[in-house]
Amino acid sequence: MGRKKNRYEKILAGKKYAKGHFKSFAISEEMNVDRIAVFGNIKKKRHEVLAGGVVKTAVELLADIFSGIKDRKLMQSTIPEHLTILRSFQFVYEYKEDVIGALNNQKVTS
């Protein structure tokens, strides 16, 4: 029960403090912001919801991110620099063949 309580408390704390961390975004009180509990150390979920937050594996979250940026080409629709992680993912997607080659210790094509 201790681990479950700890996860629940983390999600509630995230809900309490999230708006303070995202002041630069226009988040109104009426806006429904999805809460996601991401677990990087699991491949299969036992629960779909935890403390009101959707449970996702790291792979599922990455799939969601790449699905959202796949049509944003670097030269036409670059993600702004202040969104550092998303912009990094955009570069990874744009050069995915080279990234896969580098991960497999193969020669990079570009």
N, CA, C and O atoms as CSV, one atom per row, in Angstrom:
chain,resi,resn,atom,element,x,y,z
A,1,MET,N,N,0.823,-1.201,0.000
A,1,MET,CA,C,0.000,0.000,0.000
A,1,MET,C,C,0.861,1.256,0.000
A,1,MET,O,O,0.417,2.300,-0.477
A,2,GLY,N,N,2.069,1.179,0.519
A,2,GLY,CA,C,2.933,2.351,0.621
A,2,GLY,C,C,3.307,2.950,-0.724
A,2,GLY,O,O,3.278,4.171,-0.879
A,3,ARG,N,N,3.661,2.116,-1.705
A,3,ARG,CA,C,4.029,2.617,-3.032
A,3,ARG,C,C,2.842,3.249,-3.728
A,3,ARG,O,O,2.976,4.282,-4.384
A,4,LYS,N,N,1.675,2.627,-3.584
A,4,LYS,CA,C,0.473,3.156,-4.211
A,4,LYS,C,C,0.121,4.522,-3.630
A,4,LYS,O,O,-0.246,5.437,-4.366
A,5,LYS,N,N,0.231,4.657,-2.315
A,5,LYS,CA,C,-0.048,5.930,-1.652
A,5,LYS,C,C,0.947,6.995,-2.116
A,5,LYS,O,O,0.563,8.142,-2.345
A,6,ASN,N,N,2.208,6.627,-2.254
A,6,ASN,CA,C,3.246,7.547,-2.699
A,6,ASN,C,C,2.955,8.061,-4.113
A,6,ASN,O,O,3.107,9.252,-4.382
A,7,ARG,N,N,2.540,7.172,-5.011
A,7,ARG,CA,C,2.200,7.577,-6.381
A,7,ARG,C,C,1.004,8.515,-6.382
A,7,ARG,O,O,0.986,9.515,-7.101
A,8,TYR,N,N,0.012,8.187,-5.577
A,8,TYR,CA,C,-1.188,9.010,-5.478
A,8,TYR,C,C,-0.825,10.418,-4.990
A,8,TYR,O,O,-1.314,11.414,-5.525
A,9,GLU,N,N,0.028,10.485,-3.980
A,9,GLU,CA,C,0.453,11.786,-3.438
A,9,GLU,C,C,1.228,12.591,-4.477
A,9,GLU,O,O,1.082,13.812,-4.533
A,10,LYS,N,N,2.044,11.941,-5.297
A,10,LYS,CA,C,2.789,12.640,-6.345
A,10,LYS,C,C,1.850,13.254,-7.375
A,10,LYS,O,O,2.052,14.386,-7.815
A,11,ILE,N,N,0.822,12.501,-7.757
A,11,ILE,CA,C,-0.128,13.028,-8.746
A,11,ILE,C,C,-0.902,14.197,-8.158
A,11,ILE,O,O,-1.118,15.195,-8.845
A,12,LEU,N,N,-1.320,14.096,-6.910
A,12,LEU,CA,C,-2.034,15.213,-6.279
A,12,LEU,C,C,-1.135,16.436,-6.148
A,12,LEU,O,O,-1.592,17.563,-6.341
A,13,ALA,N,N,0.141,16.224,-5.822
A,13,ALA,CA,C,1.080,17.345,-5.734
A,13,ALA,C,C,1.268,17.981,-7.110
A,13,ALA,O,O,1.354,19.204,-7.225
A,14,GLY,N,N,1.331,17.162,-8.138
A,14,GLY,CA,C,1.451,17.690,-9.494
A,14,GLY,C,C,0.270,18.562,-9.847
A,14,GLY,O,O,0.432,19.622,-10.453
A,15,LYS,N,N,-0.910,18.128,-9.476
A,15,LYS,CA,C,-2.120,18.912,-9.745
A,15,LYS,C,C,-2.070,20.249,-9.006
A,15,LYS,O,O,-2.467,21.282,-9.544
A,16,LYS,N,N,-1.586,20.217,-7.791
A,16,LYS,CA,C,-1.540,21.428,-6.960
A,16,LYS,C,C,-0.533,22.451,-7.489
A,16,LYS,O,O,-0.808,23.651,-7.480
A,17,TYR,N,N,0.625,21.987,-7.945
A,17,TYR,CA,C,1.707,22.895,-8.305
A,17,TYR,C,C,1.917,23.094,-9.808
A,17,TYR,O,O,2.734,23.927,-10.201
A,18,ALA,N,N,1.207,22.356,-10.648
A,18,ALA,CA,C,1.458,22.389,-12.090
A,18,ALA,C,C,1.315,23.780,-12.690
A,18,ALA,O,O,2.168,24.201,-13.471
A,19,LYS,N,N,0.272,24.488,-12.347
A,19,LYS,CA,C,0.051,25.799,-12.962
A,19,LYS,C,C,1.185,26.766,-12.661
A,19,LYS,O,O,1.508,27.606,-13.501
A,20,GLY,N,N,1.791,26.673,-11.501
A,20,GLY,CA,C,2.917,27.536,-11.171
A,20,GLY,C,C,4.140,27.265,-12.026
A,20,GLY,O,O,4.941,28.164,-12.279
A,21,HIS,N,N,4.281,26.028,-12.469
A,21,HIS,CA,C,5.429,25.659,-13.304
A,21,HIS,C,C,5.223,25.988,-14.774
A,21,HIS,O,O,6.178,25.997,-15.551
A,22,PHE,N,N,3.992,26.256,-15.157
A,22,PHE,CA,C,3.677,26.511,-16.557
A,22,PHE,C,C,3.036,27.882,-16.740
A,22,PHE,O,O,2.064,28.035,-17.479
A,23,LYS,N,N,3.593,28.871,-16.057
A,23,LYS,CA,C,3.039,30.230,-16.110
A,23,LYS,C,C,3.080,30.830,-17.514
A,23,LYS,O,O,2.231,31.651,-17.861
A,24,SER,N,N,4.051,30.430,-18.315
A,24,SER,CA,C,4.176,31.008,-19.654
A,24,SER,C,C,3.115,30.472,-20.617
A,24,SER,O,O,2.952,31.003,-21.716
A,25,PHE,N,N,2.396,29.424,-20.213
A,25,PHE,CA,C,1.326,28.883,-21.035
A,25,PHE,C,C,-0.001,29.490,-20.585
A,25,PHE,O,O,-0.199,29.751,-19.398
A,26,ALA,N,N,-0.885,29.706,-21.515
A,26,ALA,CA,C,-2.200,30.269,-21.204
A,26,ALA,C,C,-3.130,29.143,-20.747
A,26,ALA,O,O,-3.895,28.599,-21.543
A,27,ILE,N,N,-3.057,28.803,-19.464
A,27,ILE,CA,C,-3.904,27.754,-18.907
A,27,ILE,C,C,-4.958,28.418,-18.044
A,27,ILE,O,O,-4.656,28.973,-16.987
A,28,SER,N,N,-6.195,28.356,-18.505
A,28,SER,CA,C,-7.288,28.968,-17.744
A,28,SER,C,C,-7.860,27.951,-16.759
A,28,SER,O,O,-7.592,26.754,-16.856
A,29,GLU,N,N,-8.644,28.447,-15.820
A,29,GLU,CA,C,-9.287,27.566,-14.853
A,29,GLU,C,C,-10.249,26.599,-15.539
A,29,GLU,O,O,-10.449,25.480,-15.066
A,30,GLU,N,N,-10.844,27.031,-16.653
A,30,GLU,CA,C,-11.818,26.203,-17.357
A,30,GLU,C,C,-11.154,25.117,-18.205
A,30,GLU,O,O,-11.791,24.125,-18.559
A,31,MET,N,N,-9.878,25.306,-18.527
A,31,MET,CA,C,-9.185,24.369,-19.400
A,31,MET,C,C,-8.981,23.039,-18.685
A,31,MET,O,O,-8.550,22.995,-17.533
A,32,ASN,N,N,-9.294,21.978,-19.376
A,32,ASN,CA,C,-9.119,20.643,-18.823
A,32,ASN,C,C,-7.728,20.142,-19.200
A,32,ASN,O,O,-7.475,19.822,-20.362
A,33,VAL,N,N,-6.845,20.074,-18.241
A,33,VAL,CA,C,-5.477,19.619,-18.473
A,33,VAL,C,C,-5.391,18.158,-18.061
A,33,VAL,O,O,-5.702,17.803,-16.924
A,34,ASP,N,N,-4.969,17.319,-18.994
A,34,ASP,CA,C,-4.840,15.893,-18.699
A,34,ASP,C,C,-3.647,15.661,-17.779
A,34,ASP,O,O,-2.576,16.241,-17.959
A,35,ARG,N,N,-3.856,14.819,-16.813
A,35,ARG,CA,C,-2.762,14.402,-15.928
A,35,ARG,C,C,-2.326,13.012,-16.373
A,35,ARG,O,O,-3.150,12.124,-16.592
A,36,ILE,N,N,-1.030,12.847,-16.499
A,36,ILE,CA,C,-0.488,11.577,-16.969
A,36,ILE,C,C,0.558,11.089,-15.974
A,36,ILE,O,O,1.466,11.831,-15.598
A,37,ALA,N,N,0.424,9.853,-15.557
A,37,ALA,CA,C,1.431,9.205,-14.715
A,37,ALA,C,C,2.292,8.351,-15.642
A,37,ALA,O,O,1.814,7.366,-16.206
A,38,VAL,N,N,3.552,8.727,-15.797
A,38,VAL,CA,C,4.445,8.025,-16.725
A,38,VAL,C,C,5.364,7.102,-15.935
A,38,VAL,O,O,6.020,7.517,-14.979
A,39,PHE,N,N,5.394,5.850,-16.354
A,39,PHE,CA,C,6.256,4.866,-15.721
A,39,PHE,C,C,7.265,4.380,-16.746
A,39,PHE,O,O,6.893,3.766,-17.747
A,40,GLY,N,N,8.519,4.647,-16.505
A,40,GLY,CA,C,9.572,4.274,-17.441
A,40,GLY,C,C,10.081,2.872,-17.245
A,40,GLY,O,O,10.818,2.352,-18.083
A,41,ASN,N,N,9.695,2.249,-16.142
A,41,ASN,CA,C,10.251,0.934,-15.818
A,41,ASN,C,C,9.257,-0.206,-16.009
A,41,ASN,O,O,9.475,-1.307,-15.504
A,42,ILE,N,N,8.164,0.047,-16.734
A,42,ILE,CA,C,7.198,-1.025,-16.978
A,42,ILE,C,C,6.920,-1.142,-18.477
A,42,ILE,O,O,7.020,-0.161,-19.214
A,43,LYS,N,N,6.577,-2.326,-18.907
A,43,LYS,CA,C,6.208,-2.547,-20.305
A,43,LYS,C,C,4.714,-2.807,-20.431
A,43,LYS,O,O,4.124,-2.580,-21.487
A,44,LYS,N,N,4.105,-3.284,-19.353
A,44,LYS,CA,C,2.682,-3.604,-19.366
A,44,LYS,C,C,2.025,-2.944,-18.158
A,44,LYS,O,O,2.528,-3.032,-17.038
A,45,LYS,N,N,0.890,-2.280,-18.401
A,45,LYS,CA,C,0.184,-1.583,-17.330
A,45,LYS,C,C,-0.771,-2.522,-16.604
A,45,LYS,O,O,-1.379,-3.407,-17.205
A,46,ARG,N,N,-0.885,-2.307,-15.303
A,46,ARG,CA,C,-1.882,-3.030,-14.522
A,46,ARG,C,C,-3.141,-2.189,-14.344
A,46,ARG,O,O,-4.221,-2.726,-14.096
A,47,HIS,N,N,-3.003,-0.866,-14.470
A,47,HIS,CA,C,-4.120,0.052,-14.289
A,47,HIS,C,C,-4.119,1.063,-15.422
A,47,HIS,O,O,-3.057,1.431,-15.922
A,48,GLU,N,N,-5.282,1.510,-15.828
A,48,GLU,CA,C,-5.388,2.548,-16.849
A,48,GLU,C,C,-5.398,3.945,-16.223
A,48,GLU,O,O,-5.005,4.920,-16.864
A,49,VAL,N,N,-5.849,4.035,-14.965
A,49,VAL,CA,C,-5.964,5.317,-14.274
A,49,VAL,C,C,-5.364,5.161,-12.881
A,49,VAL,O,O,-5.541,4.134,-12.226
A,50,LEU,N,N,-4.656,6.194,-12.441
A,50,LEU,CA,C,-4.089,6.213,-11.107
A,50,LEU,C,C,-4.297,7.604,-10.530
A,50,LEU,O,O,-3.771,8.583,-11.059
A,51,ALA,N,N,-5.049,7.693,-9.463
A,51,ALA,CA,C,-5.317,8.969,-8.782
A,51,ALA,C,C,-5.843,10.032,-9.743
A,51,ALA,O,O,-5.497,11.209,-9.633
A,52,GLY,N,N,-6.668,9.614,-10.670
A,52,GLY,CA,C,-7.251,10.559,-11.619
A,52,GLY,C,C,-6.370,10.873,-12.815
A,52,GLY,O,O,-6.772,11.631,-13.698
A,53,GLY,N,N,-5.183,10.305,-12.855
A,53,GLY,CA,C,-4.269,10.522,-13.979
A,53,GLY,C,C,-4.196,9.286,-14.851
A,53,GLY,O,O,-4.226,8.163,-14.348
A,54,VAL,N,N,-4.101,9.484,-16.147
A,54,VAL,CA,C,-3.985,8.375,-17.088
A,54,VAL,C,C,-2.591,7.762,-16.937
A,54,VAL,O,O,-1.591,8.479,-16.916
A,55,VAL,N,N,-2.533,6.454,-16.833
A,55,VAL,CA,C,-1.259,5.746,-16.709
A,55,VAL,C,C,-0.723,5.458,-18.107
A,55,VAL,O,O,-1.432,4.918,-18.955
A,56,LYS,N,N,0.531,5.823,-18.337
A,56,LYS,CA,C,1.187,5.543,-19.618
A,56,LYS,C,C,2.579,5.000,-19.353
A,56,LYS,O,O,3.249,5.373,-18.390
A,57,THR,N,N,2.986,4.114,-20.235
A,57,THR,CA,C,4.380,3.691,-20.198
A,57,THR,C,C,5.196,4.766,-20.918
A,57,THR,O,O,4.637,5.590,-21.642
A,58,ALA,N,N,6.479,4.757,-20.727
A,58,ALA,CA,C,7.342,5.722,-21.416
A,58,ALA,C,C,7.212,5.563,-22.926
A,58,ALA,O,O,7.234,6.552,-23.658
A,59,VAL,N,N,7.078,4.331,-23.396
A,59,VAL,CA,C,6.933,4.069,-24.830
A,59,VAL,C,C,5.642,4.703,-25.354
A,59,VAL,O,O,5.642,5.300,-26.431
A,60,GLU,N,N,4.546,4.580,-24.606
A,60,GLU,CA,C,3.281,5.185,-25.021
A,60,GLU,C,C,3.384,6.709,-25.077
A,60,GLU,O,O,2.871,7.335,-26.005
A,61,LEU,N,N,4.043,7.300,-24.092
A,61,LEU,CA,C,4.200,8.748,-24.086
A,61,LEU,C,C,5.032,9.206,-25.281
A,61,LEU,O,O,4.678,10.177,-25.949
A,62,LEU,N,N,6.128,8.514,-25.551
A,62,LEU,CA,C,6.957,8.869,-26.703
A,62,LEU,C,C,6.187,8.713,-28.008
A,62,LEU,O,O,6.336,9.529,-28.917
A,63,ALA,N,N,5.363,7.665,-28.107
A,63,ALA,CA,C,4.545,7.477,-29.311
A,63,ALA,C,C,3.581,8.647,-29.482
A,63,ALA,O,O,3.385,9.125,-30.599
A,64,ASP,N,N,2.979,9.112,-28.396
A,64,ASP,CA,C,2.079,10.269,-28.452
A,64,ASP,C,C,2.818,11.525,-28.908
A,64,ASP,O,O,2.318,12.283,-29.740
A,65,ILE,N,N,4.005,11.736,-28.360
A,65,ILE,CA,C,4.786,12.920,-28.717
A,65,ILE,C,C,5.158,12.886,-30.195
A,65,ILE,O,O,4.945,13.864,-30.911
A,66,PHE,N,N,5.711,11.768,-30.654
A,66,PHE,CA,C,6.131,11.680,-32.046
A,66,PHE,C,C,4.949,11.744,-33.007
A,66,PHE,O,O,5.077,12.271,-34.112
A,67,SER,N,N,3.808,11.216,-32.598
A,67,SER,CA,C,2.602,11.320,-33.418
A,67,SER,C,C,2.191,12.785,-33.584
A,67,SER,O,O,1.712,13.187,-34.644
A,68,GLY,N,N,2.383,13.568,-32.538
A,68,GLY,CA,C,2.013,14.977,-32.586
A,68,GLY,C,C,2.969,15.859,-33.366
A,68,GLY,O,O,2.583,16.933,-33.827
A,69,ILE,N,N,4.212,15.419,-33.520
A,69,ILE,CA,C,5.195,16.272,-34.214
A,69,ILE,C,C,5.601,15.741,-35.583
A,69,ILE,O,O,6.376,16.391,-36.285
A,70,LYS,N,N,5.098,14.582,-35.976
A,70,LYS,CA,C,5.575,13.945,-37.214
A,70,LYS,C,C,5.349,14.790,-38.464
A,70,LYS,O,O,6.110,14.674,-39.424
A,71,ASP,N,N,4.333,15.626,-38.475
A,71,ASP,CA,C,4.050,16.448,-39.657
A,71,ASP,C,C,4.708,17.819,-39.596
A,71,ASP,O,O,4.525,18.626,-40.508
A,72,ARG,N,N,5.466,18.099,-38.548
A,72,ARG,CA,C,6.138,19.396,-38.406
A,72,ARG,C,C,7.577,19.276,-38.897
A,72,ARG,O,O,8.461,18.870,-38.144
A,73,LYS,N,N,7.804,19.621,-40.130
A,73,LYS,CA,C,9.143,19.547,-40.720
A,73,LYS,C,C,10.006,20.695,-40.178
A,73,LYS,O,O,9.515,21.799,-39.945
A,74,LEU,N,N,11.274,20.417,-39.987
A,74,LEU,CA,C,12.185,21.411,-39.405
A,74,LEU,C,C,12.211,22.722,-40.186
A,74,LEU,O,O,12.203,23.795,-39.583
A,75,MET,N,N,12.242,22.656,-41.481
A,75,MET,CA,C,12.389,23.877,-42.284
A,75,MET,C,C,11.087,24.666,-42.419
A,75,MET,O,O,11.126,25.867,-42.686
A,76,GLN,N,N,9.946,24.020,-42.241
A,76,GLN,CA,C,8.682,24.734,-42.410
A,76,GLN,C,C,7.982,25.047,-41.095
A,76,GLN,O,O,7.287,26.059,-40.997
A,77,SER,N,N,8.145,24.222,-40.108
A,77,SER,CA,C,7.367,24.375,-38.876
A,77,SER,C,C,8.205,23.981,-37.660
A,77,SER,O,O,7.878,23.033,-36.947
A,78,THR,N,N,9.273,24.712,-37.440
A,78,THR,CA,C,10.181,24.402,-36.350
A,78,THR,C,C,9.540,24.687,-35.006
A,78,THR,O,O,8.933,25.740,-34.808
A,79,ILE,N,N,9.677,23.750,-34.087
A,79,ILE,CA,C,9.199,23.958,-32.721
A,79,ILE,C,C,10.105,25.009,-32.074
A,79,ILE,O,O,11.325,24.934,-32.218
A,80,PRO,N,N,9.532,25.984,-31.364
A,80,PRO,CA,C,10.332,27.069,-30.776
A,80,PRO,C,C,11.419,26.563,-29.825
A,80,PRO,O,O,11.271,25.526,-29.178
A,81,GLU,N,N,12.511,27.323,-29.760
A,81,GLU,CA,C,13.677,26.943,-28.955
A,81,GLU,C,C,13.371,26.806,-27.474
A,81,GLU,O,O,14.007,26.006,-26.789
A,82,HIS,N,N,12.409,27.571,-26.963
A,82,HIS,CA,C,12.141,27.504,-25.523
A,82,HIS,C,C,11.437,26.201,-25.125
A,82,HIS,O,O,11.320,25.902,-23.937
A,83,LEU,N,N,10.976,25.439,-26.093
A,83,LEU,CA,C,10.402,24.110,-25.840
A,83,LEU,C,C,11.476,23.077,-26.175
A,83,LEU,O,O,11.332,22.282,-27.105
A,84,THR,N,N,12.541,23.109,-25.402
A,84,THR,CA,C,13.780,22.397,-25.689
A,84,THR,C,C,13.590,20.903,-25.942
A,84,THR,O,O,14.104,20.369,-26.925
A,85,ILE,N,N,12.868,20.240,-25.075
A,85,ILE,CA,C,12.732,18.790,-25.220
A,85,ILE,C,C,11.912,18.451,-26.456
A,85,ILE,O,O,12.278,17.553,-27.215
A,86,LEU,N,N,10.803,19.161,-26.665
A,86,LEU,CA,C,10.002,18.894,-27.862
A,86,LEU,C,C,10.790,19.183,-29.131
A,86,LEU,O,O,10.692,18.444,-30.111
A,87,ARG,N,N,11.568,20.251,-29.112
A,87,ARG,CA,C,12.388,20.571,-30.288
A,87,ARG,C,C,13.434,19.480,-30.530
A,87,ARG,O,O,13.714,19.123,-31.674
A,88,SER,N,N,14.000,18.959,-29.455
A,88,SER,CA,C,14.955,17.853,-29.597
A,88,SER,C,C,14.291,16.638,-30.216
A,88,SER,O,O,14.873,15.972,-31.072
A,89,PHE,N,N,13.060,16.346,-29.778
A,89,PHE,CA,C,12.323,15.235,-30.369
A,89,PHE,C,C,12.043,15.492,-31.844
A,89,PHE,O,O,12.023,14.553,-32.639
A,90,GLN,N,N,11.826,16.748,-32.220
A,90,GLN,CA,C,11.595,17.069,-33.622
A,90,GLN,C,C,12.833,16.741,-34.450
A,90,GLN,O,O,12.717,16.194,-35.547
A,91,PHE,N,N,14.011,17.068,-33.936
A,91,PHE,CA,C,15.257,16.725,-34.632
A,91,PHE,C,C,15.411,15.208,-34.730
A,91,PHE,O,O,15.791,14.689,-35.780
A,92,VAL,N,N,15.121,14.506,-33.658
A,92,VAL,CA,C,15.220,13.039,-33.671
A,92,VAL,C,C,14.298,12.466,-34.730
A,92,VAL,O,O,14.689,11.568,-35.475
A,93,TYR,N,N,13.062,12.983,-34.806
A,93,TYR,CA,C,12.123,12.461,-35.800
A,93,TYR,C,C,12.572,12.789,-37.223
A,93,TYR,O,O,12.491,11.951,-38.120
A,94,GLU,N,N,13.043,14.012,-37.412
A,94,GLU,CA,C,13.483,14.445,-38.749
A,94,GLU,C,C,14.650,13.588,-39.256
A,94,GLU,O,O,14.736,13.284,-40.446
A,95,TYR,N,N,15.538,13.206,-38.345
A,95,TYR,CA,C,16.730,12.441,-38.719
A,95,TYR,C,C,16.687,11.022,-38.142
A,95,TYR,O,O,17.715,10.476,-37.742
A,96,LYS,N,N,15.491,10.435,-38.104
A,96,LYS,CA,C,15.307,9.150,-37.434
A,96,LYS,C,C,16.177,8.030,-38.010
A,96,LYS,O,O,16.670,7.187,-37.260
A,97,GLU,N,N,16.372,8.014,-39.332
A,97,GLU,CA,C,17.211,6.956,-39.906
A,97,GLU,C,C,18.651,7.066,-39.400
A,97,GLU,O,O,19.293,6.063,-39.088
A,98,ASP,N,N,19.139,8.294,-39.325
A,98,ASP,CA,C,20.495,8.508,-38.821
A,98,ASP,C,C,20.597,8.170,-37.336
A,98,ASP,O,O,21.602,7.626,-36.879
A,99,VAL,N,N,19.557,8.496,-36.601
A,99,VAL,CA,C,19.544,8.180,-35.165
A,99,VAL,C,C,19.566,6.672,-34.966
A,99,VAL,O,O,20.326,6.159,-34.144
A,100,ILE,N,N,18.729,5.962,-35.722
A,100,ILE,CA,C,18.697,4.505,-35.616
A,100,ILE,C,C,20.058,3.923,-36.000
A,100,ILE,O,O,20.549,2.997,-35.355
A,101,GLY,N,N,20.660,4.474,-37.056
A,101,GLY,CA,C,21.989,4.017,-37.453
A,101,GLY,C,C,23.020,4.253,-36.366
A,101,GLY,O,O,23.856,3.391,-36.096
A,102,ALA,N,N,22.962,5.419,-35.744
A,102,ALA,CA,C,23.903,5.723,-34.663
A,102,ALA,C,C,23.684,4.787,-33.471
A,102,ALA,O,O,24.641,4.339,-32.840
A,103,LEU,N,N,22.421,4.501,-33.173
A,103,LEU,CA,C,22.125,3.586,-32.071
A,103,LEU,C,C,22.616,2.173,-32.365
A,103,LEU,O,O,22.978,1.424,-31.457
A,104,ASN,N,N,22.623,1.826,-33.638
A,104,ASN,CA,C,23.096,0.505,-34.047
A,104,ASN,C,C,24.570,0.515,-34.438
A,104,ASN,O,O,25.078,-0.450,-35.008
A,105,ASN,N,N,25.253,1.624,-34.123
A,105,ASN,CA,C,26.683,1.787,-34.454
A,105,ASN,C,C,26.969,1.617,-35.930
A,105,ASN,O,O,27.983,1.041,-36.323
A,106,GLN,N,N,26.047,2.132,-36.748
A,106,GLN,CA,C,26.235,2.090,-38.185
A,106,GLN,C,C,26.680,3.458,-38.677
A,106,GLN,O,O,26.631,4.447,-37.945
A,107,LYS,N,N,27.115,3.496,-39.928
A,107,LYS,CA,C,27.537,4.742,-40.531
A,107,LYS,C,C,26.334,5.677,-40.704
A,107,LYS,O,O,25.272,5.260,-41.167
A,108,VAL,N,N,26.516,6.930,-40.329
A,108,VAL,CA,C,25.465,7.928,-40.474
A,108,VAL,C,C,25.465,8.418,-41.915
A,108,VAL,O,O,26.526,8.667,-42.487
A,109,THR,N,N,24.260,8.559,-42.512
A,109,THR,CA,C,24.160,8.865,-43.940
A,109,THR,C,C,24.335,10.346,-44.268
A,109,THR,O,O,24.719,10.672,-45.391
A,110,SER,N,N,24.071,11.239,-43.342
A,110,SER,CA,C,24.175,12.668,-43.693
A,110,SER,C,C,25.372,13.328,-43.055
A,110,SER,O,O,25.597,14.522,-43.252
